[in-house]
Amino acid sequence: MECSACYESVGREHHFREMMVGTRKEFAYWECRACGCLQIMSVPEDLSGYYPSNYYTFSRHATPWKRWYYRAYFTFPRLMKTLRRCSPEFSSLIACKFKPGTRILDVGCGGGELVGILRLLGFEAIGIDRYSEVGTPFVQHVSFDEVHGDWDTIMFHHSLEHMMNHAEVLRCARRKLRAGGLCLVRIPLATWAWEHYGRNWVQLDAPRHFIIHTPKSFKLTAAAAGFRIEQILFDSNEFQFYGSELYQRDVPLLGGGGKSAFSRKELRRFRAQAEDLNRRQAGDQAAFFLRATADRN
């Protein structure tokens, strides 16, 4: 094996179970000794069975209540933050400070929830997802390579880890961005949760997650693609705890109760721990705001 981030060839092999659906089938992953990046050693030929109809991103849609809720967040962000917690993905969107008419491409958009909300807010947003069964004019079943046009912002909300060759994917994004455009990448990170839970860390998500970065390996990948990192927001939440605790009990995520398997007190404690990890830049996911360092060619 050779690391896709730093090209080191020394590392160690792990075997992770598929636990979201609960098949418990094992898949081999390789961990780079130099940068800590984890990557699948052999991608399954047919992945469709690993994205069931109840896969969580497919079932999320922009309901009228959510549209009102996020419109209020965009209009009165400080007030809303004092009233309620904002979802991690929308916190990153607020940090982008979009201007009216911004052209946004959401890669791996699932059911198109964010796309629908962004369009309501006046942005020219389009989503693409090869596995989603949602059919709307604003969610297209095409690959990233097939998308044309110049974009102000290209977003990967927990979709990049479902792809191989991250440096090449980001180079493709860089070519599709307008001058001065933004690439927003939200990904899981192998930090404290990986060290603490090991093969039971929920965001390993074998075999759907092909490459799982450390902060170091993603910085190397972004630089290789011609981007500089403008900002990093660690936005992990209680999911890293309750999902991993379920896996330690050999309980699948889907059909295993999810949050409902834990008391409110336990969930409050998980949220507090996640917030502490984020402050220490050790949360298990983060949003990276990338700008091109030079021309797009």
Residue pairs with C-beta under 8 A, 6 or more apart in sequence:
1 9
1 11
1 30
1 39
1 41
2 8
2 9
3 9
3 11
3 32
3 34
3 35
3 37
3 39
3 217
4 37
4 39
4 164
4 165
4 166
4 167
4 211
4 221
5 32
5 35
5 37
5 166
5 167
5 213
5 217
5 218
5 220
5 221
5 224
6 32
6 34
6 35
6 37
6 217
6 220
8 32
8 33
8 34
8 35
10 32
10 33
10 34
11 30
11 31
11 32
11 33
12 30
12 31
12 33
13 28
13 29
13 30
13 31
13 41
14 28
14 29
14 30
14 31
14 38
14 199
15 26
15 27
15 28
15 29
15 199
16 26
16 27
16 29
16 199
16 204
16 206
17 24
17 25
17 26
17 27
17 199
17 206
17 247
18 24
18 25
18 26
18 27
18 50
18 206
18 207
19 202
19 206
19 246
19 247
19 252
19 253
20 50
20 205
20 208
20 252
20 253
20 254
21 50
21 52
21 252
21 254
22 252
22 253
22 254
22 255
22 256
26 206
27 40
27 41
27 42
27 44
27 206
27 207
28 40
28 41
28 42
29 38
29 39
29 40
29 41
29 204
29 206
30 38
30 39
30 41
31 37
31 38
32 38
32 39
32 217
35 214
35 216
35 217
35 220
36 190
36 214
36 216
36 217
37 190
37 211
37 212
37 213
37 214
37 217
38 190
38 194
38 204
38 211
38 212
38 213
39 210
39 211
39 212
40 206
40 207
40 209
40 210
40 211
43 164
43 207
43 210
44 50
44 207
47 131
47 207
47 208
48 131
50 207
50 208
51 58
51 131
51 208
52 254
53 133
54 254
55 110
55 131
56 110
57 108
57 109
57 110
57 111
57 129
57 132
57 158
58 110
58 111
58 131
58 132
58 133
58 134
59 111
60 110
60 111
60 113
61 111
61 112
61 113
61 116
61 134
62 112
62 113
62 114
62 115
62 116
62 117
62 120
66 113
66 117
67 116
67 117
67 120
70 90
70 117
70 121
71 117
71 120
71 121
72 80
73 80
73 86
73 90
73 94
74 94
74 121
77 94
80 86
86 94
88 186
88 235
88 236
88 237
88 285
88 287
89 114
89 157
89 186
90 114
90 117
91 233
91 235
91 287
92 157
92 184
92 186
92 233
92 235
92 287
93 114
93 118
93 184
95 231
95 233
95 287
95 289
96 153
96 182
96 184
96 289
98 104
98 118
98 123
98 152
98 153
100 122
100 123
101 122
101 123
101 124
102 123
102 124
102 152
102 153
103 123
103 124
103 125
103 149
103 150
103 151
103 152
103 153
103 178
104 118
104 123
104 124
104 125
104 126
104 151
104 152
104 153
104 154
104 155
105 125
105 126
105 127
105 128
105 147
105 151
105 153
105 154
105 155
105 176
106 112
106 114
106 115
106 118
106 125
106 126
106 127
106 128
106 155
106 157
107 127
107 128
107 144
107 154
107 155
107 156
107 159
107 160
107 173
108 128
108 129
108 156
108 157
108 158
108 159
108 160
108 162
109 115
109 127
109 128
109 129
109 132
109 139
109 157
109 159
110 127
110 129
110 132
110 134
111 132
111 134
111 139
112 127
112 129
112 132
112 134
112 136
112 138
112 139
114 125
114 127
114 155
114 157
115 125
115 126
115 127
115 138
115 139
116 138
118 125
119 125
119 138
125 138
126 138
126 139
126 140
127 138
127 139
127 140
128 139
128 140
128 141
128 142
128 143
128 144
128 147
129 139
129 141
129 159
130 141
130 142
130 143
132 139
132 141
135 141
140 147
144 169
144 172
144 173
145 172
147 176
148 176
149 176
150 176
150 177
150 178
150 181
151 176
151 177
151 178
151 181
152 177
152 178
152 181
152 182
153 177
153 181
153 182
153 183
153 184
154 173
154 176
154 177
154 181
154 182
154 183
154 184
155 183
155 184
155 185
155 186
156 173
156 183
156 184
156 185
156 186
156 187
157 184
157 186
158 186
158 187
158 188
158 285
160 166
160 169
160 185
160 187
160 211
161 187
161 188
161 205
161 209
161 210
161 211
161 212
161 213
162 208
162 209
162 210
163 169
163 210
163 211
164 210
164 211
166 211
166 213
166 221
166 225
167 221
167 224
167 225
168 225
170 183
170 185
170 221
170 222
170 225
170 226
170 227
170 290
171 225
171 226
173 183
173 225
174 183
174 225
174 226
174 227
174 292
174 296
175 296
175 297
177 183
177 292
177 296
179 292
179 296
180 291
180 292
181 291
181 292
182 230
182 289
182 290
182 291
183 227
183 289
183 290
183 291
184 287
184 288
184 289
184 290
185 218
185 222
185 287
185 288
185 290
186 235
186 285
186 286
186 287
186 288
187 212
187 213
187 218
187 285
187 286
187 288
188 203
188 205
188 209
188 212
188 213
188 284
188 285
189 212
189 213
189 214
189 215
189 218
189 283
189 284
189 285
189 286
190 201
190 212
190 213
190 214
190 284
191 214
191 215
191 277
191 282
191 283
191 284
192 277
192 282
192 283
192 284
193 201
193 202
193 203
193 236
193 240
193 241
193 244
193 277
193 284
194 201
194 204
194 212
194 284
196 244
197 244
197 247
197 248
200 244
200 247
200 248
201 240
201 244
201 247
201 284
202 239
202 240
202 243
202 244
202 246
202 247
202 253
203 209
203 212
203 239
203 240
203 243
203 284
203 285
204 212
213 221
215 232
215 281
215 286
218 288
219 229
222 228
222 229
222 288
222 290
226 292
226 293
226 294
227 290
227 291
227 292
227 293
228 290
228 291
228 292
228 293
229 288
229 289
229 290
230 289
230 290
230 291
231 288
231 289
232 281
232 286
232 287
232 288
232 289
233 286
233 287
233 289
234 277
234 278
234 279
234 281
234 282
234 283
234 285
234 286
235 278
235 283
235 285
235 286
235 287
236 274
236 277
236 278
236 283
236 284
236 285
236 286
237 270
237 271
237 274
238 259
238 267
238 270
238 271
238 274
240 270
240 274
240 283
240 284
240 285
241 270
241 273
241 274
242 258
242 259
242 261
242 262
242 266
242 267
242 270
243 253
243 258
245 262
246 252
246 253
246 256
246 257
246 258
246 261
247 253
251 257
251 261
259 267
262 270
274 283
277 283
277 284
